[in-house]
Amino acid sequence: MSAPTILVDPARVIDDVDPRIYSGFTEHMGRCIYGGLYEPDNQHGLADPKTGFRTDVMDVLKELKIPLVRYPGGNFVSSYRWQDGIGPKELRPRRPELAWLNEESNQFGTDEFIDWCRELGTEPYLCLNMGTGTLEDALGWVEYCNSSANTYYANLRRKNGHEQPHNVKYWSLGNEVWGPWQVGQMESQDYAKKAYQWAKALRLLDASIKIIACGETGYADWDRVVLKKLAPVVDYHSIHIYTVSEGKHEVNVMGPAAAEKAINITKSLIDLAKIENDLSKDLTICFDEWNVWDPVRAPGEDGAEEKYDLSDALAVASWLNVFVRKADVVKIACIAQSVNVISPIITSPEGLFRQTTYYPLHLFTNLMRGASLDVYVTTPTPDDAYTGTTVPSFVQKLTTTAPDAEKLTKFVDVSAVFDAQASEVRVAIVNRHAEKAYEVPIKFGADTKVPGEVKVYEVWSESLKDSNTFGQDKVKTVEKSLKWEGTYELKAHSFQVFKVEV
């Protein structure tokens, strides 16, 4: 087995990391909204008495410096009437909710979400209902949020206490319209034709908005058809992928390799659509749902409250490495979701705790900003590391279908950024091997001088099954300084970020 080596050169820039890759997602699903970010009847003093927002949740989310939050779904949006969620709360109708088979009280709606975003310091991103909704509904929502004219919905917003427009910049044309679980499922050609007309009309009302097309996985024929038609009228193409562990750590941590391959394919489809439409405009990826989620372990209809362990934290770190490496084409990514539902934060009426997945997300959003660097890594692949054992089925499938599978499934997974303002290189390293530690040389560019001391932020625990709960954080970030001698021992199943002055 060859010894792994990491080569980092601040001169080899891929593109600037867009801070929006650290965005969030809130949906009317389980306890994400009610009992999560909004709980006006909280009996333990944890809700703002004026807004009903959970103040402890707000404080923790502020630590993540979230630039953008998608709302209100998700599957929920495909039968959602935004008009039900505005105006006096005692007059708002209670509706059957078809995505997760619940009831929706509509006590939290557009204005509450915008106010919550402003308090958090983040930008709102609204998803339009292309299931039961009409173009007239969509135009009304944009008018309500963005218009300063003397027109019906703009005046209704003023009547509801918001004199100034909300200025919502980001709007997506439906959610997973390709899926059989979706209210209003469509064929790709039908969706593309309809979405094209919606995009034209929305821009007539507000030419400043950014429009996101509904993609699939990025490598489906749906993506090809939709991109070819909508490339002239949209700004982003969304894709959704969740990875599942199947109860195996190797499958869990190697899962994001599938997303990286999907991004590569999507980029090619974007290039093709731009050629076919003779376009020179920017058109990039909005990866607006991603996470580790096992629907068998945490069913959506039961609220999808995953209990994450260290293996899941390493998988999330691997996901985030992908987005940093693909900084040239992934400009927005929204972890699904922000509170309770497959989330890094779990609440109870008495408080909250940070799940294992919170810690890599916190390190990335606070440290991994700047210019993404093209890192070269030599390290064992699963086939090498598992000689004489059964190769995980996911890895085996990827290896036989993707020519670059070995590059995507290395056990030592790395991304790096150069922060010019701080004159620092930050290197995020996941040792995805369950049992083996590696003594890894980390080499920098020939013109790069490294001082004698570096800082390391490490997420690790004895067992891959270790998880957190109320009052007990087995998995968390440990910060340390060390004398730099050119190598570092990566513990088995560990994640770390190096901060190096250069």
Secondary structure, DSSP 4 states (H G I P E B T S, - for coil): -PPPEEEE-TT-EEEEPPGGGGBEE--SSTTSTBTTTB-TT-TTS-B-TTT-BBHHHHHHHHHTT--EEEES-SGGGGG--GGGGSS-GGGPPPEEETTTTEEE---S-HHHHHHHHHHHT-EEEEE---SS--HHHHHHHHHHHH--SSSHHHHHHHHTT--S-----EEES-S-TT-TTSTT---HHHHHHHHHHHHHHHHHH-TT-EEEEE--SSSSHHHHHHHHHHTTT-SEEEEEEEE--TT-HHHHHHTHHHHHHHHHHHHHHHHHHHHHTT--S--EEEEEEEEE--TTTS-GGGT-----BHHHHHHHHHHHHHHHHTTTTEEEEEES-SSSTT-SEEEETTEEEE-TTHHHHHHHHHH--SEEE--EEE---HHHHTTTSPPPHHHHHHHHH-TTHHHHT-SEEEEEEEETTTTEEEEEEEE--SS--EEEEEEE-TT----SEEEEEEE--S-TT-BEETTEESS-EEEEEEE--SEEEE-TTEEEEEEEE-
